[in-house]
C-alpha cells in the first residue's frame, strides 16, 4: 500500500506541477503566481477525477485522434503538392482558409462514415486529395478572374 501511494504521489506531483506551469503560460500569469496556479490545477484535477472525468478520457482521446488526424493530409498536400516543397511560397493568412476547413471536415467524415479498411489513413488521404482539388479549382478561377481584368 505504501509503494502504491508513493508511486501515485510522485506521478501526480509532476502532473500538478505541469498543470501549474501550463496555467501560468496560458493565462499569462506572473511567475509568482505559479504556486497558486499549481494548487488550483491540482484541486481542479482532483475534483474532475472524483466526478468521473477519467471514465470519458479515452473517448475524448479517440475523438481528438479522429478529428485532428485529417489535418496531416492538408499539411502534406499544401507543402509538398500545392507549394511543391518551396518554403518561400508560404504565406500567413488571417482567419480561416475555407479549402483547409472543408477538406479537414471531409477527412473527419471519411473516418467516421467508412467503417472498413484503415480509417485514419483513408481520412488523411481523403483530406489530402480534396484539398489539392479545391486548391487547383480555386487557383484556376483566380487566374481566370485576373486575366479578364
C-alpha positions, 0 to 999 in steps of 0.5 A: 500500500505504501509503494502504491501511494508513493508511486501515485504521489510522485506521478501526480506531483509532476502532473500538478506541477505541469498543470501549474506551469501550463496555467501560468503560460496560458493565462499569462500569469506572473511567475509568482503566481505559479504556486497558486496556479499549481494548487488550483490545477491540482484541486481542479484535477482532483475534483474532475477525477472524483466526478468521473472525468477519467471514465470519458478520457479515452473517448475524448482521446479517440475523438481528438485522434479522429478529428485532428488526424485529417489535418496531416493530409492538408499539411502534406498536400499544401507543402509538398503538392500545392507549394511543391516543397518551396518554403518561400511560397508560404504565406500567413493568412488571417482567419480561416482558409475555407479549402483547409476547413472543408477538406479537414471536415471531409477527412473527419467524415471519411473516418467516421462514415467508412467503417472498413479498411484503415480509417485514419489513413483513408481520412488523411488521404481523403483530406489530402486529395480534396484539398489539392482539388479545391486548391487547383479549382480555386487557383484556376478561377483566380487566374481566370478572374485576373486575366479578364481584368 
